[in-house]
Amino acid sequence: MRTRFIGILTSLLLIFALAACSGSNDAGNGATGGQPSNTSGDRQSDSGNSEGGPSPQNGSGSGISKGEKKTIVFSTFWKDEKFAEAKKRYEALHPNIEIKLDYIDTDNDQVEADLEKFATTVNTAMLAGKGPDLLEMDKLPIDSYVKNGLLIDLETMIERDQTFKRDDYFTNILDNAKVGGGLYGMPLSFFLMGFAGDADAIAKAGVQVDDKSWSWEDFAQVGNKLVKDGEFKNVIAATPGSLLTMMVTDHYASFVDVKNKKASFDSAAFIAMMQQVKKMSEEGVIGEGRPYFFPTQINSAGDYLTTMQEYLSKNMHLYAKPHTKETTPGGYFRSYRTIGLNAKSEVKQEAWDFIKFMMSEEMAYSPLSAGFPINKNVYAKGIEELKGMGSVKGHEEGPLKGASVQVDDARIERLNGYVSGAVHPVAYQSDKIEEIVYQETMAFFSGQKSAEAVAKLIQNKATTYLNE
């Protein structure tokens, strides 16, 4: 999977670079994102100051002009029933607004080729000043888009929308889902990224874990105790390269300043991180044996209950990932259904209103559906619905073989803490940087090069990429 991911990532970046070279040309006529963004002359050039103004209520859209017919082009890679439902409901409320959903029909055999096609079409159109009004950014290189000024900072939309009630949403996510200092993608939902840990085995070894504040230095110390006094061979199942890359992705902003196109991989902090990972590998904290901790992604409240029962231990707990010395404590999250707004869109206000609608309580939500909702009220209703269900059915093809898991109030309370405490964003991809880190540090972990030499090489390659 790692090799396949690197291959897709490299292709995407190459596509973006080639598209940038031909950005002055017209976009292609592909199925997704290739059409100009509302270019008819009778439309307003910037609907941010349109006659309707911001909607009086979040997601209601009632402030949008009822007269002029307008189209919002919304491009995604996957077909998504949630977006189809949002389109249907929004158009029913706004007869003068058409939401045009563009996506790729794909399957497992064609996904890589289709992803390249999707990126080619959308990147070329965006660089040509056209492209869709709204883009789902989960499969697109958002860093490159921000670097090239292709997206609107949604904080500017929030600031001039007096009806947007920030407290209705998980501000720990909104405040930390920024790239280059701006909110260039609105996460409609998010996943939790953490460790699933064998609580019984950890307690049996006489080790206490304070995951609310632990650093990677603390993790290494805990790991040494577990290796010495516990029953399992390793603490976390990983290779040095994969763990280091995960740590860089988790703390991407510490090493890459996207807005100013600067990297800091030659810093003492990154060199120390490499050395720390190597030491953990040498001491057996990292390895391929039966571990105490498994990196995990929690997709929903229902998924949290079943996932904690699908590992080798019957008493698995969710633990926050450790943080570096340079960053603050707190959990990690990954944005999902992250929506960007084209800087060249001629229907900015209408597109923003549709984003708000998708964030609102008017959209149906199930605690079993993928993603924790960005809306706190929607999340709270989902938790109550989950409690009312009493149990959640496990995956038929998984270890539970369809067996039900009881809804435990204590576990739900812990989940609430992790949802509200997640402050560190984890990108789907960190552009070319992630590949550079993974590939170049192999020479250090194999003993062929010093940490300083590898750090300098990564710094040079990252700087070159950022300034392309």
GIBELTA-V861205 format. One record per backbone hydrogen bond with DSSP energy under -0.5 kcal/mol. CO is the residue of the C=O (numbers start at 1). NH is the residue of the N-H. If there is no record, write none. Layout:
co | nh
CO | NH
CO | NH
//
This chain:
co | nh
1 | 5
2 | 6
3 | 7
4 | 8
5 | 9
6 | 10
7 | 11
8 | 12
9 | 13
10 | 14
11 | 15
12 | 16
13 | 17
14 | 18
15 | 19
16 | 20
17 | 21
18 | 22
20 | 23
22 | 25
31 | 33
36 | 38
40 | 43
46 | 49
47 | 50
50 | 53
57 | 60
57 | 61
61 | 64
70 | 98
71 | 73
72 | 74
72 | 100
73 | 75
73 | 133
73 | 134
74 | 102
75 | 136
77 | 104
80 | 84
81 | 85
82 | 86
83 | 87
84 | 88
85 | 89
86 | 90
87 | 91
88 | 92
89 | 93
90 | 94
94 | 97
96 | 70
98 | 72
98 | 100
99 | 101
100 | 74
100 | 102
102 | 76
104 | 106
107 | 110
107 | 111
110 | 114
111 | 115
112 | 116
113 | 117
114 | 118
115 | 119
116 | 120
117 | 121
118 | 122
119 | 123
120 | 124
121 | 125
122 | 126
123 | 127
124 | 128
125 | 130
126 | 129
133 | 342
134 | 75
135 | 137
135 | 340
136 | 139
137 | 140
140 | 142
141 | 144
141 | 145
142 | 146
143 | 147
144 | 148
145 | 150
146 | 149
150 | 343
152 | 154
153 | 156
153 | 157
154 | 158
155 | 159
156 | 160
157 | 161
158 | 161
160 | 162
161 | 164
163 | 165
164 | 166
165 | 168
166 | 169
168 | 376
168 | 377
169 | 171
170 | 173
170 | 174
171 | 175
173 | 176
173 | 177
174 | 177
179 | 182
182 | 179
182 | 184
183 | 154
185 | 187
186 | 188
186 | 339
188 | 374
189 | 336
190 | 372
191 | 334
192 | 194
192 | 298
193 | 321
193 | 332
194 | 296
195 | 197
195 | 319
196 | 294
197 | 199
197 | 317
198 | 202
199 | 203
200 | 204
201 | 205
202 | 207
203 | 206
209 | 211
210 | 213
210 | 214
214 | 323
215 | 219
216 | 220
217 | 221
218 | 222
219 | 223
220 | 224
221 | 225
222 | 226
223 | 227
224 | 228
225 | 229
226 | 230
235 | 292
235 | 293
236 | 238
236 | 287
239 | 243
240 | 244
241 | 245
242 | 246
243 | 247
244 | 248
245 | 249
246 | 250
247 | 251
249 | 252
249 | 427
251 | 254
251 | 255
252 | 255
252 | 256
255 | 264
256 | 258
257 | 261
257 | 262
258 | 261
262 | 257
264 | 267
267 | 271
268 | 272
269 | 273
270 | 274
271 | 275
272 | 276
273 | 277
274 | 278
275 | 279
276 | 280
277 | 281
278 | 282
279 | 283
280 | 285
280 | 286
281 | 284
284 | 235
285 | 235
285 | 236
287 | 238
290 | 234
292 | 198
293 | 237
294 | 196
296 | 194
297 | 299
298 | 192
299 | 371
300 | 304
301 | 305
302 | 306
303 | 307
304 | 308
306 | 309
307 | 310
308 | 316
315 | 199
315 | 200
317 | 197
319 | 195
323 | 216
324 | 327
331 | 423
331 | 424
332 | 193
333 | 426
334 | 191
336 | 189
337 | 188
337 | 339
338 | 137
338 | 340
339 | 186
340 | 135
340 | 342
341 | 152
342 | 345
347 | 351
348 | 352
349 | 353
350 | 354
351 | 355
352 | 356
353 | 357
354 | 358
355 | 359
356 | 360
357 | 360
360 | 363
366 | 369
367 | 302
372 | 190
374 | 170
374 | 376
375 | 379
376 | 380
377 | 381
378 | 382
379 | 383
380 | 384
381 | 385
382 | 386
383 | 387
384 | 388
385 | 389
386 | 390
390 | 407
392 | 405
395 | 398
395 | 401
395 | 402
398 | 401
400 | 403
403 | 394
405 | 392
406 | 408
407 | 409
408 | 412
409 | 413
410 | 414
411 | 415
412 | 416
413 | 417
414 | 418
415 | 419
416 | 420
417 | 421
418 | 422
419 | 422
421 | 331
421 | 423
423 | 425
424 | 333
425 | 427
430 | 433
430 | 434
431 | 434
431 | 435
432 | 436
433 | 437
434 | 438
435 | 439
436 | 440
437 | 441
439 | 442
440 | 443
441 | 445
442 | 446
443 | 448
443 | 449
444 | 447
450 | 454
451 | 455
452 | 456
453 | 457
454 | 458
455 | 459
456 | 460
457 | 461
458 | 462
459 | 463
460 | 464
461 | 465
462 | 466
463 | 467
465 | 468
//
